[in-house]
Amino acid sequence: MTSATLFPFLRIPGSLWLSGALFCLLIGNANASNDDAKTQQELDALKQQIAAQKQTLDQSNQQQQELQNRLKQDDLAIARNAQKINQISDEKQLVESKLADLRQQQQDLSKEKQKQERVLAEQIRSAYYAGHHDYLKLLLNQQDPNQVGRNLTYYQYLNDARIESIEDFKSVIQRLLDVEQEQQAQADKLAKLIDQQQQQKEALETNRQQRQATLKSINSKILSSKQRLTKLEDEEKSLIQALARLQAMQQQAWELTGLSKLKNKLQWPVKGHVTHAFGQRKQGYLRWKGVLMSAPVGRPVYTIHNGTVLFADWLKGYGLVVVVDHGDGYMSLYGHNQTLLKNVGDRVEIGEPIALVGQSGGQNQAGLYFEIRHKGKPVNPKLWCK
């Protein structure tokens, strides 16, 4: 048996066999070109998706920044209104105290007026019973000159006493009128203050609603735990940077001895209970560097010890913040306030009000965030406050 019989394709002419091979090669190259084109299209589509995602991320970051700025403005507007309400309340107390004093003066003057009326009535009765012609009779009768002189002195004394009583009576009447006029003026002022306070409360409520809407928008943009962690990291970084700047700026104008000898001797800055303790897990690997205390909006916040105000402003994530320097590297921080009662450079004494409790900085519930730091490092406030 020949090889041609065993392998029939060997009978095919060489030229025809070569043409077939070239055809197969061309088909293979065409398929490869199609695959390359498809791969390039997929790569271009992926690049477009990456660019779109980057643009979306940039827009999201920009929206977050705009929302944070809006939240800051909302918090500051609430702070201004709350501060005005607080000032009006102080003015109202002064006016009410003055009104109480005026009412007491009015009562005293009314009693004095009644007393003067009785004195004058008695003098008039005495003059009536004595008769109006006695004085003239003494002059015409020319009786004993010494007796006449004594009688004249007596009558002059009575006359002077009556004139003095009348003048006192007139003075009491005038003072009473002045008090009544002042009382009316203070009552009008009080009514005006009450009206202003009501307007400020309405404005405050409007700001609170606006803030709630802003906060809702912020929360809707933060979906994953990773995003929340990133947000908290950014906020904590801002706080650490701010405190580092403050520590570098510390200049003690008066003697401050720090807190090292005051462990377990200080009072908490606000009446409330601790909802998040120092060292407790916050988000991911982050821990609480201070304590979060629950308290109603508007409750006074007190400084834990003597010091100087280093910072009094809005800080991202912490809202309206007060930082007090206590000397020897010790600082205390009070955050999420509704309004601030002190300014940078103010000296504060232990137990002095420095702010009012709020929920600024993006908090859903009212409360106070409180830290104690020594040379920039957070320490457990529970070791100092009882």
VENHU-V456330 format. One record per pair of residues at least 12 apart in sequence whose C-alpha atoms are under 10 Angstrom apart, sorted by sequence separation. I is the first residue (numbers start at 1). J is the second residue. D is the distance in whole Angstrom. If there is no record, write none. Layout:
BEGIN
i->I j->J d->D
i->I j->J d->D
END
This chain:
BEGIN
i->276 j->288 d->7
i->277 j->289 d->9
i->278 j->290 d->5
i->279 j->291 d->9
i->310 j->322 d->8
i->311 j->323 d->5
i->312 j->324 d->9
i->321 j->333 d->7
i->322 j->334 d->5
i->323 j->335 d->9
i->341 j->353 d->7
i->342 j->354 d->6
i->356 j->368 d->9
i->357 j->369 d->10
i->372 j->384 d->9
i->135 j->148 d->10
i->138 j->151 d->8
i->139 j->152 d->9
i->277 j->290 d->7
i->278 j->291 d->5
i->309 j->322 d->7
i->310 j->323 d->6
i->311 j->324 d->7
i->321 j->334 d->6
i->322 j->335 d->7
i->340 j->353 d->9
i->341 j->354 d->5
i->342 j->355 d->7
i->138 j->152 d->8
i->276 j->290 d->8
i->277 j->291 d->5
i->278 j->292 d->9
i->309 j->323 d->6
i->310 j->324 d->6
i->311 j->325 d->9
i->320 j->334 d->8
i->321 j->335 d->4
i->322 j->336 d->9
i->340 j->354 d->6
i->341 j->355 d->5
i->276 j->291 d->6
i->277 j->292 d->7
i->308 j->323 d->9
i->309 j->324 d->4
i->310 j->325 d->6
i->319 j->334 d->10
i->320 j->335 d->6
i->321 j->336 d->7
i->322 j->337 d->9
i->339 j->354 d->9
i->340 j->355 d->4
i->341 j->356 d->8
i->135 j->151 d->8
i->275 j->291 d->8
i->276 j->292 d->5
i->277 j->293 d->9
i->307 j->323 d->10
i->308 j->324 d->5
i->309 j->325 d->6
i->318 j->334 d->9
i->319 j->335 d->6
i->320 j->336 d->6
i->321 j->337 d->7
i->339 j->355 d->6
i->340 j->356 d->7
i->134 j->151 d->10
i->135 j->152 d->7
i->274 j->291 d->7
i->275 j->292 d->6
i->276 j->293 d->7
i->307 j->324 d->6
i->308 j->325 d->5
i->309 j->326 d->9
i->318 j->335 d->5
i->319 j->336 d->5
i->320 j->337 d->5
i->321 j->338 d->10
i->322 j->339 d->10
i->337 j->354 d->10
i->338 j->355 d->7
i->339 j->356 d->6
i->340 j->357 d->9
i->273 j->291 d->10
i->274 j->292 d->6
i->275 j->293 d->6
i->276 j->294 d->9
i->306 j->324 d->9
i->307 j->325 d->5
i->308 j->326 d->7
i->317 j->335 d->9
i->318 j->336 d->5
i->319 j->337 d->7
i->320 j->338 d->7
i->321 j->339 d->9
i->322 j->340 d->7
i->337 j->355 d->6
i->338 j->356 d->6
i->339 j->357 d->8
i->273 j->292 d->9
i->274 j->293 d->4
i->275 j->294 d->6
i->303 j->322 d->10
i->305 j->324 d->9
i->306 j->325 d->8
i->307 j->326 d->5
i->308 j->327 d->9
i->317 j->336 d->9
i->318 j->337 d->9
i->319 j->338 d->8
i->320 j->339 d->7
i->321 j->340 d->8
i->322 j->341 d->9
i->336 j->355 d->10
i->337 j->356 d->6
i->338 j->357 d->5
i->339 j->358 d->7
i->135 j->155 d->8
i->272 j->292 d->10
i->273 j->293 d->5
i->274 j->294 d->6
i->303 j->323 d->10
i->304 j->324 d->9
i->305 j->325 d->9
i->306 j->326 d->6
i->307 j->327 d->7
i->315 j->335 d->9
i->319 j->339 d->10
i->320 j->340 d->7
i->322 j->342 d->8
i->324 j->344 d->9
i->334 j->354 d->9
i->335 j->355 d->9
i->336 j->356 d->9
i->337 j->357 d->5
i->338 j->358 d->4
i->339 j->359 d->10
i->134 j->155 d->10
i->135 j->156 d->10
i->272 j->293 d->6
i->273 j->294 d->6
i->274 j->295 d->9
i->303 j->324 d->8
i->305 j->326 d->7
i->306 j->327 d->9
i->310 j->331 d->9
i->314 j->335 d->9
i->315 j->336 d->9
i->322 j->343 d->9
i->323 j->344 d->9
i->324 j->345 d->10
i->334 j->355 d->8
i->336 j->357 d->7
i->337 j->358 d->4
i->338 j->359 d->6
i->339 j->360 d->9
i->271 j->293 d->8
i->272 j->294 d->5
i->273 j->295 d->7
i->304 j->326 d->9
i->309 j->331 d->10
i->311 j->333 d->9
i->312 j->334 d->10
i->313 j->335 d->10
i->314 j->336 d->9
i->322 j->344 d->9
i->324 j->346 d->9
i->325 j->347 d->10
i->326 j->348 d->10
i->335 j->357 d->9
i->336 j->358 d->6
i->337 j->359 d->6
i->338 j->360 d->6
i->270 j->293 d->8
i->271 j->294 d->9
i->272 j->295 d->5
i->307 j->330 d->10
i->308 j->331 d->10
i->309 j->332 d->10
i->310 j->333 d->10
i->312 j->335 d->10
i->314 j->337 d->9
i->324 j->347 d->9
i->325 j->348 d->10
i->334 j->357 d->9
i->335 j->358 d->9
i->336 j->359 d->5
i->337 j->360 d->6
i->338 j->361 d->10
i->269 j->293 d->9
i->270 j->294 d->9
i->271 j->295 d->7
i->272 j->296 d->8
i->307 j->331 d->9
i->324 j->348 d->8
i->335 j->359 d->9
i->336 j->360 d->5
i->337 j->361 d->9
i->268 j->293 d->10
i->270 j->295 d->8
i->271 j->296 d->9
i->307 j->332 d->9
i->314 j->339 d->10
i->335 j->360 d->8
i->336 j->361 d->6
i->313 j->339 d->10
i->314 j->340 d->10
i->335 j->361 d->8
i->336 j->362 d->8
i->272 j->299 d->10
i->305 j->332 d->9
i->312 j->339 d->10
i->313 j->340 d->8
i->336 j->363 d->7
i->271 j->299 d->8
i->304 j->332 d->8
i->312 j->340 d->7
i->338 j->366 d->9
i->270 j->299 d->8
i->271 j->300 d->9
i->303 j->332 d->8
i->312 j->341 d->9
i->336 j->365 d->10
i->337 j->366 d->9
i->338 j->367 d->9
i->270 j->300 d->7
i->271 j->301 d->8
i->303 j->333 d->9
i->312 j->342 d->7
i->313 j->343 d->9
i->324 j->354 d->10
i->336 j->366 d->8
i->337 j->367 d->8
i->338 j->368 d->10
i->127 j->158 d->9
i->269 j->300 d->9
i->270 j->301 d->5
i->271 j->302 d->10
i->303 j->334 d->9
i->311 j->342 d->9
i->312 j->343 d->6
i->313 j->344 d->9
i->323 j->354 d->10
i->336 j->367 d->7
i->337 j->368 d->7
i->126 j->158 d->10
i->127 j->159 d->10
i->269 j->301 d->6
i->270 j->302 d->6
i->302 j->334 d->9
i->311 j->343 d->8
i->312 j->344 d->6
i->322 j->354 d->8
i->335 j->367 d->9
i->336 j->368 d->6
i->337 j->369 d->9
i->268 j->301 d->9
i->269 j->302 d->5
i->270 j->303 d->9
i->301 j->334 d->8
i->309 j->342 d->7
i->310 j->343 d->8
i->311 j->344 d->6
i->312 j->345 d->9
i->322 j->355 d->8
i->335 j->368 d->6
i->336 j->369 d->6
i->268 j->302 d->8
i->269 j->303 d->6
i->270 j->304 d->9
i->308 j->342 d->10
i->309 j->343 d->7
i->310 j->344 d->5
i->311 j->345 d->8
i->321 j->355 d->9
i->334 j->368 d->7
i->335 j->369 d->5
i->336 j->370 d->9
i->123 j->158 d->8
i->267 j->302 d->9
i->268 j->303 d->9
i->269 j->304 d->6
i->308 j->343 d->10
i->309 j->344 d->5
i->310 j->345 d->6
i->311 j->346 d->10
i->320 j->355 d->9
i->333 j->368 d->10
i->334 j->369 d->6
i->335 j->370 d->6
i->123 j->159 d->10
i->267 j->303 d->9
i->268 j->304 d->7
i->269 j->305 d->10
i->301 j->337 d->8
i->308 j->344 d->8
i->309 j->345 d->5
i->310 j->346 d->8
i->320 j->356 d->10
i->333 j->369 d->8
i->334 j->370 d->5
i->335 j->371 d->9
i->266 j->303 d->10
i->267 j->304 d->6
i->300 j->337 d->10
i->308 j->345 d->6
i->309 j->346 d->5
i->310 j->347 d->10
i->320 j->357 d->10
i->333 j->370 d->6
i->334 j->371 d->7
i->123 j->161 d->9
i->124 j->162 d->9
i->266 j->304 d->6
i->267 j->305 d->9
i->299 j->337 d->10
i->307 j->345 d->10
i->308 j->346 d->6
i->309 j->347 d->6
i->320 j->358 d->9
i->332 j->370 d->7
i->333 j->371 d->5
i->334 j->372 d->9
i->123 j->162 d->7
i->265 j->304 d->10
i->266 j->305 d->8
i->298 j->337 d->9
i->299 j->338 d->9
i->300 j->339 d->10
i->301 j->340 d->9
i->307 j->346 d->9
i->308 j->347 d->5
i->309 j->348 d->7
i->319 j->358 d->9
i->320 j->359 d->9
i->321 j->360 d->9
i->332 j->371 d->6
i->333 j->372 d->6
i->297 j->337 d->9
i->298 j->338 d->7
i->301 j->341 d->9
i->307 j->347 d->6
i->308 j->348 d->6
i->319 j->359 d->8
i->320 j->360 d->6
i->321 j->361 d->9
i->331 j->371 d->8
i->332 j->372 d->4
i->333 j->373 d->8
i->120 j->161 d->10
i->297 j->338 d->7
i->298 j->339 d->8
i->300 j->341 d->10
i->306 j->347 d->8
i->307 j->348 d->5
i->308 j->349 d->9
i->318 j->359 d->9
i->319 j->360 d->4
i->320 j->361 d->7
i->331 j->372 d->6
i->332 j->373 d->6
i->120 j->162 d->7
i->123 j->165 d->9
i->290 j->332 d->10
i->292 j->334 d->10
i->306 j->348 d->6
i->307 j->349 d->7
i->312 j->354 d->10
i->318 j->360 d->7
i->319 j->361 d->4
i->330 j->372 d->7
i->331 j->373 d->5
i->332 j->374 d->9
i->119 j->162 d->9
i->120 j->163 d->10
i->262 j->305 d->9
i->290 j->333 d->9
i->292 j->335 d->9
i->305 j->348 d->8
i->306 j->349 d->4
i->307 j->350 d->8
i->312 j->355 d->10
i->317 j->360 d->8
i->318 j->361 d->5
i->319 j->362 d->7
i->330 j->373 d->6
i->331 j->374 d->6
i->290 j->334 d->10
i->292 j->336 d->10
i->304 j->348 d->10
i->305 j->349 d->6
i->306 j->350 d->5
i->316 j->360 d->10
i->317 j->361 d->5
i->318 j->362 d->8
i->319 j->363 d->9
i->329 j->373 d->8
i->330 j->374 d->5
i->331 j->375 d->8
i->120 j->165 d->7
i->259 j->304 d->10
i->303 j->348 d->7
i->304 j->349 d->9
i->305 j->350 d->4
i->306 j->351 d->8
i->309 j->354 d->9
i->315 j->360 d->9
i->316 j->361 d->6
i->317 j->362 d->7
i->318 j->363 d->9
i->329 j->374 d->5
i->330 j->375 d->6
i->331 j->376 d->8
i->119 j->165 d->7
i->120 j->166 d->7
i->259 j->305 d->8
i->302 j->348 d->10
i->303 j->349 d->7
i->304 j->350 d->6
i->305 j->351 d->7
i->306 j->352 d->9
i->314 j->360 d->9
i->315 j->361 d->7
i->316 j->362 d->9
i->317 j->363 d->9
i->328 j->374 d->8
i->329 j->375 d->5
i->330 j->376 d->8
i->331 j->377 d->10
i->332 j->378 d->10
i->119 j->166 d->9
i->258 j->305 d->9
i->259 j->306 d->10
i->302 j->349 d->9
i->303 j->350 d->6
i->304 j->351 d->6
i->305 j->352 d->9
i->314 j->361 d->8
i->321 j->368 d->10
i->323 j->370 d->10
i->327 j->374 d->10
i->328 j->375 d->8
i->329 j->376 d->8
i->330 j->377 d->9
i->331 j->378 d->9
i->117 j->165 d->9
i->258 j->306 d->9
i->302 j->350 d->8
i->303 j->351 d->5
i->304 j->352 d->8
i->321 j->369 d->9
i->322 j->370 d->10
i->323 j->371 d->9
i->324 j->372 d->10
i->325 j->373 d->10
i->326 j->374 d->10
i->329 j->377 d->10
i->330 j->378 d->10
i->116 j->165 d->7
i->117 j->166 d->9
i->120 j->169 d->9
i->256 j->305 d->10
i->257 j->306 d->9
i->258 j->307 d->9
i->302 j->351 d->5
i->303 j->352 d->6
i->304 j->353 d->10
i->321 j->370 d->10
i->323 j->372 d->10
i->330 j->379 d->10
i->332 j->381 d->9
i->116 j->166 d->8
i->119 j->169 d->10
i->232 j->282 d->9
i->233 j->283 d->9
i->236 j->286 d->9
i->256 j->306 d->7
i->257 j->307 d->9
i->301 j->351 d->9
i->302 j->352 d->5
i->303 j->353 d->7
i->318 j->368 d->10
i->319 j->369 d->10
i->116 j->167 d->10
i->232 j->283 d->8
i->255 j->306 d->10
i->256 j->307 d->7
i->301 j->352 d->8
i->302 j->353 d->4
i->303 j->354 d->6
i->318 j->369 d->8
i->116 j->168 d->8
i->117 j->169 d->7
i->232 j->284 d->10
i->255 j->307 d->9
i->256 j->308 d->9
i->300 j->352 d->9
i->301 j->353 d->5
i->302 j->354 d->6
i->303 j->355 d->9
i->116 j->169 d->6
i->229 j->282 d->9
i->230 j->283 d->10
i->233 j->286 d->8
i->236 j->289 d->9
i->254 j->307 d->9
i->300 j->353 d->6
i->301 j->354 d->6
i->302 j->355 d->7
i->115 j->169 d->9
i->116 j->170 d->9
i->229 j->283 d->6
i->230 j->284 d->10
i->232 j->286 d->8
i->254 j->308 d->9
i->299 j->353 d->10
i->300 j->354 d->8
i->301 j->355 d->5
i->302 j->356 d->9
i->113 j->168 d->9
i->114 j->169 d->9
i->228 j->283 d->8
i->229 j->284 d->7
i->252 j->307 d->9
i->253 j->308 d->9
i->300 j->355 d->6
i->301 j->356 d->5
i->112 j->168 d->10
i->113 j->169 d->6
i->116 j->172 d->9
i->228 j->284 d->9
i->229 j->285 d->9
i->252 j->308 d->8
i->299 j->355 d->9
i->300 j->356 d->5
i->301 j->357 d->6
i->112 j->169 d->8
i->113 j->170 d->9
i->226 j->283 d->9
i->229 j->286 d->8
i->251 j->308 d->9
i->298 j->355 d->9
i->299 j->356 d->5
i->300 j->357 d->6
i->113 j->171 d->9
i->114 j->172 d->10
i->225 j->283 d->8
i->226 j->284 d->8
i->250 j->308 d->9
i->298 j->356 d->5
i->299 j->357 d->5
i->300 j->358 d->10
i->113 j->172 d->6
i->225 j->284 d->8
i->251 j->310 d->9
i->297 j->356 d->7
i->298 j->357 d->5
i->299 j->358 d->8
i->112 j->172 d->7
i->113 j->173 d->7
i->250 j->310 d->8
i->296 j->356 d->9
i->297 j->357 d->5
i->298 j->358 d->6
i->111 j->172 d->10
i->112 j->173 d->9
i->249 j->310 d->8
i->296 j->357 d->7
i->297 j->358 d->5
i->110 j->172 d->8
i->295 j->357 d->7
i->296 j->358 d->7
i->297 j->359 d->8
i->109 j->172 d->6
i->110 j->173 d->9
i->113 j->176 d->9
i->247 j->310 d->9
i->269 j->332 d->10
i->294 j->357 d->9
i->295 j->358 d->8
i->296 j->359 d->9
i->108 j->172 d->10
i->109 j->173 d->8
i->112 j->176 d->10
i->246 j->310 d->7
i->293 j->357 d->10
i->294 j->358 d->10
i->295 j->359 d->10
i->109 j->174 d->10
i->246 j->311 d->8
i->269 j->334 d->8
i->109 j->175 d->8
i->110 j->176 d->7
i->109 j->176 d->6
i->243 j->310 d->9
i->258 j->325 d->8
i->259 j->326 d->7
i->260 j->327 d->10
i->299 j->366 d->10
i->301 j->368 d->8
i->108 j->176 d->9
i->109 j->177 d->10
i->243 j->311 d->9
i->258 j->326 d->5
i->259 j->327 d->8
i->260 j->328 d->8
i->297 j->365 d->9
i->298 j->366 d->9
i->299 j->367 d->9
i->304 j->372 d->10
i->106 j->175 d->9
i->107 j->176 d->9
i->242 j->311 d->9
i->256 j->325 d->8
i->257 j->326 d->7
i->258 j->327 d->4
i->259 j->328 d->8
i->260 j->329 d->10
i->296 j->365 d->9
i->297 j->366 d->6
i->298 j->367 d->10
i->299 j->368 d->10
i->105 j->175 d->9
i->106 j->176 d->6
i->109 j->179 d->9
i->256 j->326 d->6
i->257 j->327 d->5
i->258 j->328 d->5
i->259 j->329 d->9
i->260 j->330 d->8
i->295 j->365 d->9
i->296 j->366 d->6
i->297 j->367 d->7
i->105 j->176 d->8
i->106 j->177 d->9
i->255 j->326 d->9
i->256 j->327 d->5
i->257 j->328 d->6
i->258 j->329 d->7
i->259 j->330 d->7
i->294 j->365 d->8
i->295 j->366 d->6
i->296 j->367 d->7
i->297 j->368 d->10
i->106 j->178 d->10
i->255 j->327 d->8
i->256 j->328 d->7
i->257 j->329 d->9
i->258 j->330 d->6
i->259 j->331 d->9
i->294 j->366 d->6
i->295 j->367 d->5
i->296 j->368 d->9
i->106 j->179 d->6
i->242 j->315 d->9
i->252 j->325 d->8
i->254 j->327 d->9
i->255 j->328 d->10
i->256 j->329 d->10
i->257 j->330 d->9
i->258 j->331 d->8
i->293 j->366 d->9
i->294 j->367 d->4
i->295 j->368 d->7
i->102 j->176 d->10
i->105 j->179 d->7
i->106 j->180 d->7
i->251 j->325 d->9
i->252 j->326 d->9
i->256 j->330 d->10
i->292 j->366 d->10
i->293 j->367 d->5
i->294 j->368 d->7
i->104 j->179 d->10
i->105 j->180 d->10
i->250 j->325 d->8
i->252 j->327 d->7
i->292 j->367 d->7
i->293 j->368 d->5
i->294 j->369 d->9
i->102 j->178 d->10
i->103 j->179 d->8
i->239 j->315 d->7
i->251 j->327 d->9
i->252 j->328 d->10
i->292 j->368 d->6
i->293 j->369 d->6
i->102 j->179 d->6
i->103 j->180 d->9
i->106 j->183 d->9
i->238 j->315 d->8
i->239 j->316 d->8
i->246 j->323 d->9
i->250 j->327 d->9
i->291 j->368 d->8
i->292 j->369 d->4
i->293 j->370 d->8
i->101 j->179 d->10
i->102 j->180 d->8
i->238 j->316 d->7
i->239 j->317 d->9
i->246 j->324 d->10
i->247 j->325 d->9
i->291 j->369 d->6
i->292 j->370 d->6
i->102 j->181 d->10
i->238 j->317 d->9
i->239 j->318 d->8
i->246 j->325 d->9
i->250 j->329 d->9
i->290 j->369 d->7
i->291 j->370 d->5
i->292 j->371 d->9
i->99 j->179 d->10
i->102 j->182 d->8
i->103 j->183 d->8
i->235 j->315 d->8
i->236 j->316 d->9
i->238 j->318 d->10
i->243 j->323 d->9
i->289 j->369 d->10
i->290 j->370 d->6
i->291 j->371 d->7
i->304 j->384 d->9
i->102 j->183 d->6
i->235 j->316 d->6
i->236 j->317 d->8
i->269 j->350 d->10
i->270 j->351 d->10
i->289 j->370 d->9
i->290 j->371 d->4
i->291 j->372 d->9
i->304 j->385 d->8
i->101 j->183 d->9
i->102 j->184 d->10
i->234 j->316 d->9
i->235 j->317 d->5
i->236 j->318 d->9
i->247 j->329 d->8
i->269 j->351 d->8
i->289 j->371 d->7
i->290 j->372 d->7
i->99 j->182 d->9
i->100 j->183 d->9
i->234 j->317 d->9
i->235 j->318 d->8
i->247 j->330 d->9
i->267 j->350 d->9
i->268 j->351 d->10
i->269 j->352 d->10
i->270 j->353 d->10
i->288 j->371 d->10
i->289 j->372 d->9
i->290 j->373 d->9
i->98 j->182 d->10
i->99 j->183 d->6
i->102 j->186 d->9
i->232 j->316 d->10
i->247 j->331 d->9
i->266 j->350 d->9
i->267 j->351 d->8
i->269 j->353 d->9
i->289 j->373 d->9
i->98 j->183 d->8
i->99 j->184 d->9
i->232 j->317 d->8
i->246 j->331 d->10
i->266 j->351 d->10
i->269 j->354 d->10
i->99 j->185 d->10
i->231 j->317 d->9
i->270 j->356 d->9
i->99 j->186 d->7
i->270 j->357 d->8
i->95 j->183 d->10
i->98 j->186 d->8
i->99 j->187 d->7
i->243 j->331 d->9
i->289 j->377 d->9
i->290 j->378 d->7
i->98 j->187 d->10
i->289 j->378 d->6
i->290 j->379 d->8
i->291 j->380 d->8
i->96 j->186 d->8
i->243 j->333 d->9
i->288 j->378 d->10
i->289 j->379 d->7
i->290 j->380 d->7
i->291 j->381 d->7
i->95 j->186 d->6
i->96 j->187 d->8
i->99 j->190 d->9
i->289 j->380 d->8
i->290 j->381 d->7
i->291 j->382 d->9
i->95 j->187 d->8
i->253 j->345 d->9
i->275 j->367 d->9
i->278 j->370 d->10
i->288 j->380 d->10
i->289 j->381 d->9
i->290 j->382 d->9
i->252 j->345 d->10
i->254 j->347 d->9
i->274 j->367 d->9
i->276 j->369 d->9
i->278 j->371 d->9
i->92 j->186 d->10
i->95 j->189 d->8
i->96 j->190 d->8
i->251 j->345 d->10
i->253 j->347 d->10
i->273 j->367 d->9
i->274 j->368 d->9
i->95 j->190 d->6
i->272 j->367 d->8
i->274 j->369 d->10
i->94 j->190 d->10
i->272 j->368 d->9
i->92 j->189 d->9
i->93 j->190 d->9
i->270 j->367 d->9
i->271 j->368 d->10
i->91 j->189 d->10
i->92 j->190 d->6
i->95 j->193 d->9
i->270 j->368 d->8
i->91 j->190 d->9
i->92 j->191 d->9
i->269 j->368 d->9
i->279 j->378 d->10
i->92 j->192 d->10
i->269 j->369 d->10
i->270 j->370 d->10
i->278 j->378 d->9
i->279 j->379 d->9
i->92 j->193 d->7
i->269 j->370 d->8
i->278 j->379 d->8
i->279 j->380 d->8
i->88 j->190 d->10
i->91 j->193 d->8
i->92 j->194 d->8
i->268 j->370 d->9
i->278 j->380 d->6
i->277 j->380 d->9
i->278 j->381 d->8
i->89 j->193 d->8
i->277 j->381 d->9
i->278 j->382 d->8
i->88 j->193 d->6
i->89 j->194 d->9
i->92 j->197 d->10
i->277 j->382 d->9
i->88 j->194 d->8
i->85 j->193 d->10
i->88 j->196 d->8
i->89 j->197 d->8
i->85 j->194 d->10
i->88 j->197 d->6
i->87 j->197 d->9
i->85 j->196 d->8
i->86 j->197 d->9
i->84 j->196 d->9
i->85 j->197 d->6
i->88 j->200 d->10
i->84 j->197 d->8
i->85 j->198 d->9
i->259 j->372 d->10
i->268 j->381 d->9
i->85 j->199 d->9
i->260 j->374 d->9
i->268 j->382 d->9
i->82 j->197 d->10
i->85 j->200 d->6
i->259 j->374 d->9
i->266 j->381 d->10
i->81 j->197 d->9
i->84 j->200 d->7
i->85 j->201 d->7
i->258 j->374 d->9
i->266 j->382 d->10
i->268 j->384 d->9
i->269 j->385 d->9
i->83 j->200 d->10
i->84 j->201 d->10
i->264 j->381 d->9
i->266 j->383 d->9
i->267 j->384 d->8
i->268 j->385 d->5
i->81 j->199 d->10
i->82 j->200 d->8
i->263 j->381 d->9
i->264 j->382 d->8
i->265 j->383 d->9
i->266 j->384 d->6
i->267 j->385 d->5
i->268 j->386 d->7
i->81 j->200 d->6
i->82 j->201 d->8
i->85 j->204 d->9
i->263 j->382 d->9
i->264 j->383 d->6
i->265 j->384 d->6
i->266 j->385 d->5
i->267 j->386 d->6
i->80 j->200 d->9
i->81 j->201 d->7
i->263 j->383 d->6
i->264 j->384 d->4
i->265 j->385 d->6
i->266 j->386 d->6
i->81 j->202 d->9
i->82 j->203 d->10
i->262 j->383 d->9
i->263 j->384 d->4
i->264 j->385 d->5
i->265 j->386 d->7
i->78 j->200 d->10
i->81 j->203 d->7
i->82 j->204 d->7
i->262 j->384 d->6
i->263 j->385 d->7
i->264 j->386 d->6
i->78 j->201 d->10
i->81 j->204 d->6
i->261 j->384 d->9
i->262 j->385 d->9
i->263 j->386 d->9
i->80 j->204 d->9
i->81 j->205 d->10
i->260 j->384 d->9
i->78 j->203 d->8
i->79 j->204 d->9
i->259 j->384 d->8
i->77 j->203 d->9
i->78 j->204 d->6
i->81 j->207 d->9
i->77 j->204 d->8
i->78 j->205 d->8
i->78 j->206 d->9
i->79 j->207 d->10
i->247 j->375 d->8
i->77 j->206 d->10
i->78 j->207 d->6
i->247 j->376 d->7
i->74 j->204 d->10
i->77 j->207 d->7
i->78 j->208 d->7
i->243 j->373 d->9
i->246 j->376 d->10
i->76 j->207 d->9
i->77 j->208 d->9
i->244 j->375 d->9
i->74 j->206 d->10
i->75 j->207 d->8
i->78 j->210 d->10
i->243 j->375 d->10
i->244 j->376 d->7
i->74 j->207 d->6
i->75 j->208 d->8
i->78 j->211 d->9
i->243 j->376 d->7
i->73 j->207 d->9
i->74 j->208 d->8
i->77 j->211 d->10
i->243 j->377 d->10
i->74 j->209 d->9
i->75 j->210 d->10
i->74 j->210 d->7
i->75 j->211 d->7
i->240 j->376 d->8
i->74 j->211 d->5
i->240 j->377 d->9
i->73 j->211 d->9
i->74 j->212 d->9
i->71 j->210 d->9
i->72 j->211 d->9
i->70 j->210 d->9
i->71 j->211 d->6
i->74 j->214 d->8
i->70 j->211 d->8
i->71 j->212 d->9
i->74 j->215 d->10
i->71 j->213 d->9
i->72 j->214 d->10
i->71 j->214 d->6
i->219 j->362 d->9
i->70 j->214 d->7
i->71 j->215 d->7
i->218 j->362 d->9
i->69 j->214 d->10
i->70 j->215 d->9
i->68 j->214 d->8
i->215 j->361 d->9
i->216 j->362 d->9
i->67 j->214 d->7
i->68 j->215 d->9
i->71 j->218 d->9
i->215 j->362 d->6
i->66 j->214 d->10
i->67 j->215 d->8
i->214 j->362 d->9
i->215 j->363 d->8
i->216 j->364 d->10
i->67 j->216 d->10
i->211 j->360 d->9
i->215 j->364 d->8
i->67 j->217 d->8
i->68 j->218 d->8
i->211 j->361 d->10
i->212 j->362 d->9
i->67 j->218 d->6
i->211 j->362 d->8
i->212 j->363 d->10
i->66 j->218 d->10
i->212 j->364 d->8
i->64 j->217 d->9
i->65 j->218 d->10
i->63 j->217 d->10
i->64 j->218 d->7
i->67 j->221 d->10
i->63 j->218 d->9
i->64 j->219 d->10
i->64 j->221 d->8
i->63 j->221 d->9
i->64 j->222 d->9
i->61 j->221 d->10
i->60 j->221 d->8
i->60 j->222 d->10
i->86 j->298 d->9
i->83 j->298 d->10
i->82 j->298 d->8
i->76 j->313 d->9
i->76 j->314 d->8
i->75 j->314 d->8
i->73 j->314 d->9
i->79 j->320 d->8
i->72 j->314 d->7
i->72 j->315 d->8
i->76 j->319 d->9
i->72 j->316 d->8
i->75 j->319 d->7
i->76 j->320 d->8
i->71 j->316 d->9
i->72 j->317 d->10
i->75 j->320 d->8
i->69 j->316 d->9
i->72 j->319 d->7
i->68 j->316 d->8
i->71 j->319 d->9
i->72 j->320 d->9
i->68 j->317 d->9
i->86 j->339 d->9
i->83 j->338 d->9
i->84 j->339 d->10
i->86 j->341 d->9
i->82 j->338 d->7
i->83 j->339 d->6
i->81 j->338 d->10
i->82 j->339 d->6
i->83 j->340 d->8
i->79 j->337 d->8
i->80 j->338 d->9
i->81 j->339 d->9
i->82 j->340 d->9
i->83 j->341 d->8
i->79 j->338 d->5
i->80 j->339 d->7
i->78 j->338 d->7
i->79 j->339 d->4
i->80 j->340 d->9
i->75 j->336 d->9
i->77 j->338 d->10
i->78 j->339 d->7
i->79 j->340 d->7
i->75 j->337 d->9
i->76 j->338 d->9
i->77 j->339 d->9
i->79 j->341 d->10
i->75 j->338 d->7
i->76 j->339 d->8
i->75 j->339 d->9
i->76 j->340 d->10
i->86 j->356 d->9
i->83 j->355 d->9
i->83 j->356 d->9
i->82 j->356 d->9
i->79 j->355 d->10
i->82 j->358 d->10
i->79 j->356 d->9
i->79 j->358 d->9
i->78 j->358 d->9
i->79 j->360 d->9
i->78 j->360 d->9
i->75 j->358 d->9
i->75 j->359 d->9
i->76 j->360 d->9
i->75 j->360 d->6
i->74 j->360 d->9
i->75 j->361 d->7
i->74 j->361 d->10
i->75 j->362 d->9
i->72 j->360 d->8
i->71 j->360 d->8
i->72 j->361 d->7
i->71 j->361 d->7
i->72 j->362 d->9
i->71 j->362 d->7
i->68 j->361 d->9
i->68 j->362 d->9
END
